[in-house]
């Protein structure tokens, strides 16, 4: 990379740092990606950033794929290059972004981790009558009852819950609000929690779930409490809050077959996001088929 090209790269990172407030991790990743792209440009005798065209961009992308790089890494590197050239266009350094329109190979879609119904019931049936256990029981029941995201649960205020109507007002991604039903067991657990909550909560604290200090319970604390109870209940798995959301969706879909209803309950804007749970349901059906169908069983 020549000196002028390196200076423009430094200017770009100053813009990321000052305008976009990019994190140190993002800056490190982008720098690594763009240094790799700069080396490739040098190998192709395109020493100046402005010399890169769509053909070079396609060859670079193909080389990453042929080199065995994972789809997620290629996607990140393409994003780094596209963002940098978008800035170069804005600064008048180049006329067009050669990386616009290019697509990285798709990542294989990983099926979400779920718990079976018996395991979930074992997890949420925690025992104890101290204030924090009562709170944690309400958290676990609400997670599984309503399929909430972790940020949605910690963002709930006490006025968002109506146990008489058995529903909650939830603010999800993009600040979109939805009303979700709350099951009987979760309502019972929430009533018990609201009885003892005033002993812990600061007077002006609106949060539904609070810490022993009286302030809103944070996401990290919820994760730690879930791991604590999973271990106490004898679960030999790494249980995280989203696993309860996945289990909720999978169990509802398995029982009802209503994908649209599950989409609404989860707050997914696009039904394609919800369709991942149909694969889980098919896996269950396939296991039943393999174990039950006379022509599917393997010979011993």
Protein Blocks (a to p, Z undefined) as FASTA:
>chain_A
ZZklmmmmmmmmmmmmmmnopafklmmmmmmmmmmmmmmmmmnopabfklpcfklmmmmm
mmmmmnopafklmmmmmmmmmmmmmmmmmnomambdfkgoiacddddddddddddfklmm
mmmmcgcjbfklmmmmmmmmmmmmnopafklmmmpcfklpcfknopaddddehhiacddd
ddfklmmmmmmmmmmmmmmpcfklmbfbdcfkopacdfklmmmmmmmmmmmnopabdcdf
klmmmmmmmmmmmmnopaklmmmmnopablklmmmmmmmmmmmmmmmmmmmmmklpccZZ
